[in-house]
Amino acid sequence: MLVTYQIDPSRNVIHTRCIGDVTPEEIAEHFRELEQDPGRPERLNVLLDLTEETSLPETQDLREVKYQLYKFLPSVRFGACAIVVCDEALFGMMRMFGVFTAEYFDVTEVFRAINDAEAWLATVAT
């Protein structure tokens, strides 16, 4: 239902939150919005907060997001990606997402707590 983001330009980190039943179309719209953001650095590390997401993506949804990343990549490069979930099924799907999108991120890890994700991101983000 809702994808929001906030960029910390001093750390080149984008904190993206997915809330409710998020669809691949909403994620594509998020990428289009981000592409037009004048404050977006050329390289971003990602803190993806899915703790309020109520939908469980299917494999085809992950492939669609991978395709959206492919289309988006000419305008931005991604570094590390820390994904935060609070559900075991979503944890597994996001591990699969990390495999699907390995060519687009330097490294991807999935966490169950936002503090752990932030701490990890601070150590690996360049």
C-alpha positions as CSV (number, residue, x, y, z in Angstrom):
1,M,0.0,0.0,0.0
2,L,2.8,2.4,0.7
3,V,6.5,2.7,0.0
4,T,8.3,5.6,1.6
5,Y,11.9,6.6,1.7
6,Q,14.3,9.0,3.3
7,I,17.9,9.6,2.1
8,D,20.7,10.5,4.5
9,P,23.1,12.1,2.0
10,S,25.9,12.3,4.6
11,R,26.0,8.5,4.8
12,N,24.7,7.8,1.3
13,V,21.9,5.6,2.8
14,I,18.4,5.3,1.7
15,H,15.9,4.1,4.4
16,T,13.0,2.6,2.5
17,R,9.8,1.4,4.3
18,C,7.2,-0.9,2.8
19,I,3.9,-0.7,4.7
20,G,0.9,-2.9,4.2
21,D,0.2,-5.0,1.1
22,V,2.9,-3.7,-1.2
23,T,2.8,-4.7,-4.9
24,P,5.6,-4.9,-7.5
25,E,3.9,-1.9,-9.3
26,E,4.3,0.2,-6.1
27,I,7.9,-0.7,-5.9
28,A,8.4,0.2,-9.6
29,E,6.7,3.6,-8.8
30,H,9.1,4.0,-5.9
31,F,12.1,3.5,-8.3
32,R,10.7,6.0,-10.7
33,E,10.3,8.6,-7.9
34,L,13.8,7.9,-6.6
35,E,15.2,8.3,-10.1
36,Q,13.8,11.8,-10.3
37,D,14.9,12.8,-6.7
38,P,17.4,15.7,-7.1
39,G,18.9,14.9,-3.7
40,R,19.7,11.3,-4.5
41,P,23.4,10.5,-4.5
42,E,24.8,8.4,-7.4
43,R,25.6,5.6,-5.0
44,L,23.3,4.4,-2.3
45,N,23.4,1.9,0.5
46,V,20.0,0.5,1.4
47,L,18.2,0.0,4.7
48,L,15.0,-1.8,3.6
49,D,12.4,-1.9,6.4
50,L,9.7,-4.5,5.8
51,T,8.6,-4.8,9.4
52,E,5.2,-3.3,8.6
53,E,4.7,-5.2,5.3
54,T,1.7,-7.5,5.4
55,S,2.1,-9.2,2.1
56,L,4.4,-12.1,1.3
57,P,5.9,-11.7,-2.2
58,E,5.9,-14.7,-4.5
59,T,8.9,-15.7,-6.5
60,Q,7.5,-14.0,-9.6
61,D,7.2,-10.7,-7.6
62,L,10.9,-10.9,-6.7
63,R,11.7,-11.4,-10.4
64,E,9.7,-8.3,-11.3
65,V,11.5,-6.3,-8.7
66,K,14.8,-7.6,-10.1
67,Y,13.7,-6.4,-13.5
68,Q,12.8,-3.0,-12.1
69,L,16.3,-2.8,-10.5
70,Y,17.8,-3.6,-13.9
71,K,15.9,-0.7,-15.5
72,F,16.8,1.7,-12.7
73,L,20.5,0.9,-12.5
74,P,21.8,3.2,-15.2
75,S,21.0,6.1,-13.0
76,V,22.1,4.9,-9.6
77,R,24.5,2.3,-8.1
78,F,23.8,0.4,-5.0
79,G,26.3,-0.7,-2.3
80,A,25.2,-2.7,0.7
81,C,21.6,-3.7,1.3
82,A,20.3,-4.5,4.8
83,I,16.7,-5.9,4.9
84,V,14.7,-6.0,8.1
85,V,11.8,-8.4,8.5
86,C,9.7,-9.6,11.4
87,D,8.2,-12.8,9.9
88,E,10.0,-16.1,9.1
89,A,8.4,-16.6,5.7
90,L,9.4,-13.0,4.7
91,F,12.9,-13.7,6.0
92,G,13.2,-16.6,3.6
93,M,11.8,-14.7,0.7
94,M,14.2,-11.9,1.3
95,R,17.1,-14.3,1.4
96,M,15.9,-15.4,-2.0
97,F,15.7,-11.8,-3.1
98,G,19.3,-11.4,-2.1
99,V,20.3,-14.2,-4.4
100,F,18.2,-12.9,-7.3
101,T,19.6,-9.4,-7.0
102,A,23.3,-10.2,-6.1
103,E,24.5,-8.6,-9.3
104,Y,22.9,-5.2,-8.2
105,F,24.2,-5.0,-4.6
106,D,27.7,-5.3,-3.2
107,V,26.3,-7.4,-0.4
108,T,22.8,-8.2,1.0
109,E,21.9,-9.4,4.5
110,V,18.5,-10.0,6.1
111,F,17.9,-9.1,9.8
112,R,15.1,-9.4,12.3
113,A,15.9,-6.2,14.2
114,I,16.4,-2.7,12.7
115,N,19.2,-1.9,15.2
116,D,21.2,-5.0,14.0
117,A,20.7,-3.9,10.3
118,E,21.8,-0.4,11.0
119,A,24.9,-1.5,12.9
120,W,25.8,-3.9,10.1
121,L,25.2,-1.3,7.4
122,A,27.5,1.1,9.2
123,T,30.3,-1.4,9.1
124,V,30.0,-2.5,5.5
125,A,28.8,0.7,3.8
126,T,31.4,2.6,1.8
